């Protein structure tokens, strides 16, 4: 491994971070999830308000939604790789500057052209921020609580959605001014996060792995300067499996996040504030699901919880597919998917991505899988609105199938994979071949 320029690390490996400090890092670094959610959910509402003011078409609304998702993908791909090469802190500091710029363009946009520019910058920054930030959370977590703290990052994601919904309720009737307030809140939060991140140290686990002072680096001869080891080693299968799981699971989650307001207002006949109230009801159950996952994810009950979540998530999309679009079916769908998706969806992707992949490939691998998933979601978003205008049954049936496929990948493939060696200890002699590796589910 080329480590001539690597920082030195103690022979005993990185010192553990205190629990209080670990939770502080989890919040400040994990705000990447809050801002990602704010960008997606906030754009869904704010662009709909801009649509009325600027008079652009439904096709342009779909284009902006797809552009946001595609740029999140591009950002994740680049930010993930940079996070492994140059460190978590350096990358997620720069991404906050870009995020604030994108939010400012959208807040003060005088016309449609500025919306396209703002969405592109905002999406890129949100995507680039996610992989190194999630890696930082995992690498600072105490032993035995990594799953819990990664799941907590998704709680922050949902807090972002809730804040946007409250803003929707409060400013939804204000037209373009309401849209500017929604994007303006993202600008303010990103600037606060930028300041707080200046005080974070670099990931000790990354620094130790970068210097070659951990077991995983020596055992697998990991070379952070090349991706050949990722694609040709035993980590290729987890990369593919988590990428497929997230891409399939995220189709439903992304559609729900970007088009729920449209479904309630244009297809179920509600106004924007009332639509926000109904969305909040569903989100109460998201937090029930998330705190359930946080409690069980590091225990032997993870697998049974995942199975229950999978059943609920698939059933959620069957309800409107069979019953048609109405306030009742959309609310039922929201509640079921809130519970099921929180346990058997994106949060488990985040947990698996930390457990199955080694430190020096972790951010890169997440960038690749996030990029793949968001590109798939962008393609689906591009055709979602036209499909809804023709007839919603096929769309909801498709979402049920993709959600089921994701859950089967988790149960039948990812659950059989061994976890990556711990990166928190010193460079050790590889474990005997007879030792049984822990499993991902």
Buried (B, 14 or more C-beta within 10 A) or exposed (E): BEBEEBEEBEEEBBEBBEEEEBBBBBBBBBBBBBBBBBBBBBBBBBBBBBBEEBEBEBEBBBBBBBBBBBBBBBBBBBBBBBBBBBBBBEBBBBBBEBBBBBBBBBBEBEEBEBBBBBBBBBBBBBBBBBBBBBBBBBBBBBEEBBBBBBBBBBBBBBBBBBBBBEBBBBBBEEBBEBBBBBBBBBBEBBBEBBEBBEEBEBBBBBBBBBBBBBBBBBBBEBBBEEBEBBEEBEBEBBBBBBBBBBBBBBBBBBBBBBBBBBBBBBBBEBEBBBBBEBBBEBBEBBBBBBBBBBEBBBEEEBBEBBBBBBBBBBBBBBBBBEBBBEBEBBBBBBBBBBBBBBBBBBBBBBBBBBBBBBBBBBBBBBBBBBBBBBBBBBBBBBEBBEBBEEEBBEBBBBBBBBBBBBBEBBBEBBBEBBBBBBBBBBBBEEEEEEEEEEBBB
